[in-house]
Amino acid sequence: MNTLVLAQASLDGAMSEGLGIIARFLFIVAVIVIAHGGWQIRSGNADQGKMSIVGGLLLGLSVVIAEALFNAGGMPTISVGQ
């Protein structure tokens, strides 16, 4: 975890670390969007609250969804760095 993205030995390693950073950022944004959707539902705005919750779920799962679509199409993918 202490390795720098720019100091990777190969392009696959650097792309894997970069994808991991993007996945972590999207997870944080998804949690905020889902919490905002819950707040909207509590305030009486159920329609926008449900859309925010679904949008947050799609944001949180976007890396997994993209990887599944690429695998289904037979395209090579890079695994997410931990």
N, CA, C and O of each residue as an XYZ file, in Angstrom:
328
protein
N       0.820     -1.192      0.000
C       0.000      0.000      0.000
C       0.858      1.245      0.000
O       0.374      2.328     -0.330
N       2.130      1.113      0.366
C       3.013      2.264      0.438
C       3.674      2.578     -0.894
O       4.501      3.487     -0.966
N       3.331      1.851     -1.948
C       3.946      2.105     -3.240
C       3.262      3.273     -3.923
O       2.059      3.485     -3.766
N       4.029      4.015     -4.669
C       3.472      5.124     -5.430
C       2.953      4.622     -6.755
O       3.463      3.642     -7.298
N       1.939      5.291     -7.280
C       1.374      4.889     -8.559
C       2.400      5.086     -9.667
O       2.477      4.268    -10.583
N       3.179      6.141     -9.601
C       4.146      6.429    -10.653
C       5.384      5.531    -10.583
O       6.142      5.465    -11.551
N       5.603      4.848     -9.474
C       6.793      4.028     -9.304
C       6.543      2.551     -9.606
O       7.336      1.701     -9.202
N       5.468      2.237    -10.300
C       5.159      0.846    -10.627
C       6.098      0.350    -11.715
O       6.556      1.124    -12.556
N       6.381     -0.952    -11.690
C       7.315     -1.530    -12.651
C       6.670     -1.759    -14.013
O       7.365     -1.770    -15.029
N       5.380     -1.937    -14.049
C       4.724     -2.214    -15.331
C       3.483     -1.342    -15.489
O       2.972     -0.774    -14.524
N       3.022     -1.254    -16.705
C       1.828     -0.464    -16.989
C       0.594     -1.095    -16.353
O      -0.282     -0.381    -15.865
N       0.516     -2.435    -16.352
C      -0.628     -3.101    -15.738
C      -0.704     -2.808    -14.247
O      -1.792     -2.593    -13.713
N       0.436     -2.798    -13.572
C       0.448     -2.489    -12.146
C       0.003     -1.068    -11.862
O      -0.747     -0.822    -10.918
N       0.464     -0.138    -12.676
C       0.077      1.260    -12.493
C      -1.405      1.461    -12.771
O      -2.082      2.188    -12.044
N      -1.912      0.820    -13.820
C      -3.335      0.954    -14.149
C      -4.198      0.296    -13.074
O      -5.276      0.796    -12.755
N      -3.733     -0.817    -12.517
C      -4.465     -1.495    -11.456
C      -4.555     -0.615    -10.215
O      -5.618     -0.514     -9.602
N      -3.448      0.023     -9.839
C      -3.462      0.934     -8.692
C      -4.352      2.145     -8.963
O      -5.090      2.584     -8.080
N      -4.287      2.681    -10.173
C      -5.137      3.815    -10.526
C      -6.612      3.467    -10.474
O      -7.429      4.262    -10.009
N      -6.952      2.275    -10.953
C      -8.339      1.828    -10.912
C      -8.797      1.612     -9.470
O      -9.959      1.850     -9.143
N      -7.885      1.164     -8.615
C      -8.207      1.015     -7.196
C      -8.496      2.352     -6.537
O      -9.409      2.461     -5.718
N      -7.721      3.372     -6.891
C      -7.945      4.711     -6.345
C      -9.294      5.258     -6.807
O     -10.032      5.848     -6.019
N      -9.611      5.060     -8.082
C     -10.905      5.511     -8.607
C     -12.051      4.783     -7.919
O     -13.062      5.401     -7.585
N     -11.906      3.468     -7.700
C     -12.953      2.691     -7.036
C     -13.176      3.176     -5.608
O     -14.319      3.260     -5.160
N     -12.101      3.499     -4.884
C     -12.249      4.009     -3.517
C     -12.945      5.362     -3.505
O     -13.802      5.605     -2.656
N     -12.588      6.249     -4.436
C     -13.227      7.559     -4.522
C     -14.710      7.417     -4.847
O     -15.546      8.090     -4.244
N     -15.040      6.534     -5.807
C     -16.445      6.332     -6.165
C     -17.243      5.748     -5.004
O     -18.421      6.066     -4.840
N     -16.610      4.892     -4.196
C     -17.302      4.338     -3.039
C     -17.674      5.431     -2.051
O     -18.781      5.429     -1.514
N     -16.759      6.366     -1.803
C     -17.043      7.468     -0.878
C     -18.164      8.348     -1.420
O     -19.067      8.736     -0.679
N     -18.106      8.661     -2.706
C     -19.159      9.476     -3.321
C     -20.504      8.743     -3.265
O     -21.537      9.362     -3.013
N     -20.492      7.428     -3.499
C     -21.729      6.648     -3.467
C     -22.356      6.658     -2.080
O     -23.577      6.761     -1.956
N     -21.543      6.553     -1.038
C     -22.076      6.595      0.331
C     -22.726      7.947      0.604
O     -23.785      8.010      1.228
N     -22.105      9.019      0.146
C     -22.670     10.358      0.346
C     -23.984     10.506     -0.413
O     -24.944     11.066      0.117
N     -24.036     10.007     -1.654
C     -25.258     10.123     -2.462
C     -26.388      9.301     -1.846
O     -27.534      9.750     -1.821
N     -26.080      8.101     -1.350
C     -27.112      7.265     -0.721
C     -27.620      7.927      0.562
O     -28.821      7.917      0.829
N     -26.721      8.494      1.348
C     -27.147      9.196      2.567
C     -28.022     10.396      2.222
O     -29.000     10.672      2.916
N     -27.677     11.104      1.158
C     -28.497     12.239      0.726
C     -29.877     11.761      0.269
O     -30.881     12.426      0.524
N     -29.927     10.618     -0.401
C     -31.218     10.050     -0.812
C     -32.078      9.703      0.382
O     -33.288      9.932      0.362
N     -31.466      9.147      1.437
C     -32.224      8.865      2.657
C     -32.754     10.130      3.302
O     -33.874     10.158      3.811
N     -31.934     11.186      3.277
C     -32.377     12.467      3.827
C     -33.538     13.045      3.012
O     -34.465     13.628      3.575
N     -33.485     12.882      1.687
C     -34.582     13.375      0.843
C     -35.874     12.616      1.115
O     -36.950     13.212      1.152
N     -35.770     11.299      1.307
C     -36.969     10.517      1.617
C     -37.542     10.954      2.963
O     -38.757     11.075      3.114
N     -36.670     11.187      3.931
C     -37.124     11.635      5.250
C     -37.796     13.004      5.168
O     -38.717     13.293      5.932
N     -37.332     13.852      4.233
C     -37.912     15.183      4.077
C     -39.220     15.166      3.301
O     -39.878     16.199      3.176
N     -39.607     14.003      2.778
C     -40.879     13.897      2.060
C     -40.739     13.886      0.560
O     -41.749     13.857     -0.143
N     -39.538     13.908      0.043
C     -39.312     13.903     -1.392
C     -38.887     12.488     -1.820
O     -37.718     12.233     -2.108
N     -39.864     11.583     -1.854
C     -39.578     10.161     -2.041
C     -39.023      9.853     -3.428
O     -38.133      9.013     -3.563
N     -39.533     10.518     -4.453
C     -39.097     10.193     -5.820
C     -37.613     10.509     -6.028
O     -36.866      9.672     -6.534
N     -37.190     11.697     -5.645
C     -35.781     12.040     -5.799
C     -34.900     11.247     -4.844
O     -33.745     10.957     -5.155
N     -35.437     10.898     -3.691
C     -34.683     10.079     -2.754
C     -34.399      8.696     -3.321
O     -33.284      8.188     -3.195
N     -35.406      8.081     -3.948
C     -35.204      6.759     -4.561
C     -34.215      6.838     -5.710
O     -33.387      5.943     -5.881
N     -34.293      7.913     -6.506
C     -33.348      8.071     -7.618
C     -31.930      8.267     -7.093
O     -30.982      7.764     -7.695
N     -31.765      8.982     -5.992
C     -30.438      9.176     -5.418
C     -29.871      7.864     -4.891
O     -28.681      7.592     -5.053
N     -30.706      7.057     -4.267
C     -30.236      5.772     -3.742
C     -29.825      4.846     -4.879
O     -28.783      4.195     -4.794
N     -30.624      4.775     -5.943
C     -30.269      3.940     -7.095
C     -29.002      4.473     -7.763
O     -28.139      3.689     -8.159
N     -28.880      5.784     -7.893
C     -27.673      6.376     -8.467
C     -26.445      6.090     -7.629
O     -25.372      5.828     -8.172
N     -26.586      6.134     -6.311
C     -25.469      5.815     -5.429
C     -25.042      4.362     -5.562
O     -23.849      4.059     -5.548
N     -26.007      3.467     -5.692
C     -25.670      2.056     -5.893
C     -24.941      1.848     -7.216
O     -23.979      1.083     -7.281
N     -25.394      2.525     -8.271
C     -24.712      2.401     -9.563
C     -23.304      2.978     -9.505
O     -22.386      2.417    -10.102
N     -23.119      4.086     -8.799
C     -21.777      4.654     -8.646
C     -20.853      3.708     -7.895
O     -19.703      3.506     -8.284
N     -21.364      3.135     -6.820
C     -20.551      2.233     -6.019
C     -20.163      0.965     -6.751
O     -19.095      0.403     -6.506
N     -21.016      0.515     -7.640
C     -20.765     -0.730     -8.374
C     -20.260     -0.504     -9.795
O     -20.159     -1.456    -10.569
N     -19.942      0.739    -10.152
C     -19.599      1.040    -11.543
C     -18.356      0.303    -12.022
O     -18.323     -0.146    -13.168
N     -17.337      0.165    -11.186
C     -16.117     -0.542    -11.595
C     -16.424     -2.022    -11.818
O     -15.948     -2.624    -12.781
N     -17.223     -2.602    -10.924
C     -17.588     -4.016    -11.059
C     -18.461     -4.242    -12.293
O     -18.281     -5.226    -13.010
N     -19.403     -3.333    -12.542
C     -20.281     -3.450    -13.706
C     -19.481     -3.335    -14.998
O     -19.694     -4.112    -15.928
N     -18.562     -2.372    -15.065
C     -17.748     -2.206    -16.274
C     -16.874     -3.429    -16.526
O     -16.735     -3.869    -17.667
N     -16.287     -3.978    -15.468
C     -15.447     -5.164    -15.624
C     -16.268     -6.359    -16.096
O     -15.800     -7.136    -16.928
N     -17.490     -6.517    -15.577
C     -18.354     -7.619    -15.995
C     -18.760     -7.476    -17.461
O     -18.814     -8.466    -18.191
N     -19.045     -6.248    -17.892
C     -19.416     -6.036    -19.294
C     -18.247     -6.314    -20.229
O     -18.431     -6.910    -21.291
N     -17.046     -5.889    -19.846
C     -15.871     -6.171    -20.672
C     -15.593     -7.664    -20.738
O     -15.256     -8.185    -21.801
N     -15.731     -8.366    -19.603
C     -15.519     -9.811    -19.608
C     -16.567    -10.524    -20.452
O     -16.248    -11.499    -21.134
N     -17.812    -10.055    -20.418
C     -18.873    -10.659    -21.208
C     -18.622    -10.469    -22.702
O     -18.990    -11.323    -23.509
N     -18.001     -9.358    -23.065
C     -17.701     -9.088    -24.464
C     -16.417     -9.727    -24.937
O     -16.089     -9.655    -26.122
N     -15.685    -10.349    -24.035
C     -14.439    -11.021    -24.413
C     -13.240    -10.098    -24.463
O     -12.203    -10.479    -25.007
N     -13.342     -8.895    -23.913
C     -12.228     -7.952    -23.911
C     -11.380     -8.166    -22.656
O     -11.925     -8.483    -21.599
N     -10.080     -8.000    -22.750
C      -9.235     -8.164    -21.555
C      -9.439     -7.014    -20.582
O      -9.680     -5.878    -20.989
N      -9.341     -7.318    -19.299
C      -9.495     -6.289    -18.274
C      -8.308     -6.332    -17.321
O      -7.526     -7.283    -17.321
N      -8.190     -5.287    -16.511
C      -7.139     -5.186    -15.517
C      -7.817     -5.298    -14.162
O      -8.808     -4.611    -13.917
N      -7.313     -6.141    -13.282
C      -7.918     -6.297    -11.963
C      -7.645     -5.062    -11.115
O      -6.646     -4.366    -11.301
N      -8.552     -4.809    -10.184
C      -8.438     -3.646     -9.302
C      -7.378     -3.931     -8.248
O      -7.398     -4.980     -7.604
N      -6.448     -2.989     -8.074
C      -5.414     -3.124     -7.046
C      -5.984     -2.921     -5.670
O      -6.842     -2.061     -5.472
N      -5.520     -3.700     -4.713
C      -6.025     -3.614     -3.338
C      -5.198     -2.644     -2.539
O      -5.465     -2.433     -1.356
